[in-house]
Amino acid sequence: MKWLLSLFKKPQLNVKVASGLTTAAMVPVAIFLAMTSPIGSPMTAEFEGLVLKNYRDVVGVETWCYGETQMGRLESGYTKEYCQTLFNARYNQYSGKLYECYNDKAKRYVTPAMHASFVDVFYNTGAKCNTGMIRNLKQGNPIAACEFTKNYKIAGGKDCSKRDSGCYGVYARRLKFLPICLEDARQIPIEGIGQ
């Protein structure tokens, strides 16, 4: 188990650019994804919450650990370390799949903080490449890409943006990530950053 955990250690990075922003177009994919994890994965884990047993989430889906619904299911005996390993694997999986959605133009408009915001949507909803977030990046509109994350507010047919929905936490996490995403998006020039 320890060898598996060691695969997810985050390297120390010191990337600086003139604009103060780093985009996916400026660094190798491994560095970009590593830069994303310290920004987003702790917040995503906090929103998912750690539950060391099988339970039904707010829309009735069997869930365990940090909002896991697909891999590593046990009958019992979850530990924090086991759940952290599952979470790291799932977070990195979604992060990598999301990165594959970006074309060359989109990579000039997405920063690690923005990517972390989009990974949280993917982790929480299972979003796909054809989402408005990605379409807006491909069109050179990073602000609209960030704003689009608020559209992911439906769970189990409920509008989670309504406080009495029983699932407001889904929308609350969008609102928590939104200013982080927009802070970078607003600094990106019209032509993007990087080659």
N, C-alpha and C positions, 0 to 999 in steps of 0.2 A: 504494500500500500504506500509506503514512504517513497518508493521510486516513482510511483504515479504522481504523487503530490509534487515531487521535485520537477516534474515536467512543466508545472505551471508557475514556477518562481519568476517574478518579474525582474528583468534586467534594469540596472540604473541607467538612465538616459540623460544626456545633456545636449539637446538639440535646440539651437537658437537661430533665428532668422531675423532679417532686418525688420520685417513687419511685425514681429512678435508672434506670428502665427505660423504653424506648420501644417501643411495639407498633405493628403495622401499622395499627391503628385511629387512631393519633395523628398520623401524618404522611402526606403524599401518597405514592402508590406509588413514584414516581421516587426520592424521598428514601429511603424504606424500602429499596428494592433497592440503592441506592448505599451505604447503611450496611452492607448485608449483604456486599458484595463484598470489602472489605478484611478482614473477619473470616474468611470462608470460602474465597474463591478461592485464596489462597496455599496453604492446607492441602490443598485438593482437588488442585491442580496438583502439589504435592509427592507426594501419594499416587499419583497417576496416573503420575508420572515422565515425563520428556521423552526420547523416542526419535526420532531424526531419520531414520527409515526405516520401511518396512512390516514388521510382524512379527506373529506369532500370540501372543495373550495366553494366560493360564493355562488358559482354557477353549477355546482354538482359534479365537477370532474374530480376523480380520485387523484390525490396529490400527496407528496411527501417531501421532506427536506426543504430546500429553498424553492418552492413552487414547481418542483419536478413532476412531470406527468408521463414521462416516456421511458427513461432508462434508470436502471439500478433499483427497481422496486424490490423490497424485501417484505416478508410477513411481519417482522419485528426486528429489533436490534440495531436501529439506526444510531450512529454516533455523529457528533459534530464534524469529526475529521472525514468520515465517509461522505456526509452530505456536502462538505466543502469541496471534496474531490469531484462529486457529481456536478456541483454548481460551476466549478472552474471549467470542466469539460464542456458543459452546455453553453456557458457564456462565450467561451472561445469558439465553439462551433457556430453559434449565431453571429458572432463578430466576423468570422472568416467568410461565412455565407453572404453576409451583408456587403463585405468588401468586394466580393465577386460581382455584386450588382452594379458597381460603379464603372462607368466607361471613363475614358481619358479625361473628358471634360468635367465630369462629376468629381473626379479626384482633385481637380484644381479648386473646388469649392467646399470640400469637406475637411474639417479639422478633427483631431482626436476627441474634443469635447462634443462636437456635433455628432460624430460617429457613435459615441457613448450614448447619446440621447436616442439615436435611431436603434442601437442594439437593445436598449431597454424596451422599446416598442416591439421589436422582433421577439425578444425573450418572453414578454408578457402576452403577446397576441399570436405569435407565429406568422407575422406579416411576411409578405413575399416581395420579390424584386419589382413588381409592377406597381408598387405603392406610389402615391403622390409625393412622398418624401424623396424618393429616388428620381422620379420624373422631373421634379423641380430642380434638383441638383444638375441633372443632365441638360436642363435648359438654362443653367447659370443663375438660378434664383435661390440662393441658400436661405434667405429669410423665409420665403414661402415654404421651403423644405422643413424648416424648424416649426413653423406655424402649423403645418399639416399634421404634426404629431398629435395635436389636440383632437383630431378626428377619430382617434382610436379611443373611444369613450364608451363603446357598447360591449357589454359582457352578458352572455346568456339572454340576449334580447332586451336587456335593461340599459337605459341611458344613465351611465355612471357619473355624468356631470351634475346630476341632481343629488343633492345631499341626502335625501330620504330613499335613495335607490337601493341601499344595502351593499353597494359596490363602489362607493365614492372614492375609495382608495385607488382604484384603477385610474380615475381622472386626476386625483391628487398627485400621483407620480408623474403624469404628463406635465402638470403645472410646475412641479419641482425641477424637472429637467429643462423645461422651456427656456428660462432665462440663461442657463448655462449654454444652451445651443445658440440662442440669439446673440449673446455677447460676442461670440466669434463671427457669426454670420454677418453681423452689421459692420464688421471691420474688413470684410473681404471685398476687394475692388471688383468692379464690373467685369473685368477681364479674367478674374480668378488669380490664384497665386501658384507659382511653380510652372514647370514646363511639361 
